[in-house]
Amino acid sequence: MSAKTTCLLIEPVYKAGDPPPAGYLQWHAWARTQIKAGLRQKRRSCGYWHFPSEVCEHDPKEARL
């Protein structure tokens, strides 16, 4: 006997400029929306790449905001 399993992932609708979500899969759905809206990641002073709406926790100046 063979059992079939179906997994449903329901993602919220994101808009350009929304703050990033906490989850890994949700972040990728959010990033796709940002790219479709024309936003691109930029290298910050910490050396990591971030979208403009992301707060860089690696840079002490931005972490205080």
Secondary structure in CASP SS format (residue, H / E / C, confidence):
PFRMAT SS
TARGET T0000
AUTHOR 0000-0000-0000
METHOD secondary structure of the structure
MODEL  1
M C 1.00
S C 1.00
A C 1.00
K C 1.00
T C 1.00
T C 1.00
C C 1.00
L C 1.00
L C 1.00
I C 1.00
E C 1.00
P C 1.00
V C 1.00
Y C 1.00
K C 1.00
A C 1.00
G C 1.00
D C 1.00
P C 1.00
P C 1.00
P C 1.00
A C 1.00
G C 1.00
Y H 1.00
L H 1.00
Q H 1.00
W H 1.00
H H 1.00
A H 1.00
W H 1.00
A H 1.00
R H 1.00
T H 1.00
Q H 1.00
I H 1.00
K H 1.00
A C 1.00
G C 1.00
L C 1.00
R C 1.00
Q C 1.00
K E 1.00
R E 1.00
R C 1.00
S C 1.00
C C 1.00
G C 1.00
Y C 1.00
W E 1.00
H E 1.00
F C 1.00
P C 1.00
S C 1.00
E C 1.00
V C 1.00
C C 1.00
E C 1.00
H C 1.00
D C 1.00
P H 1.00
K H 1.00
E H 1.00
A H 1.00
R C 1.00
L C 1.00
END
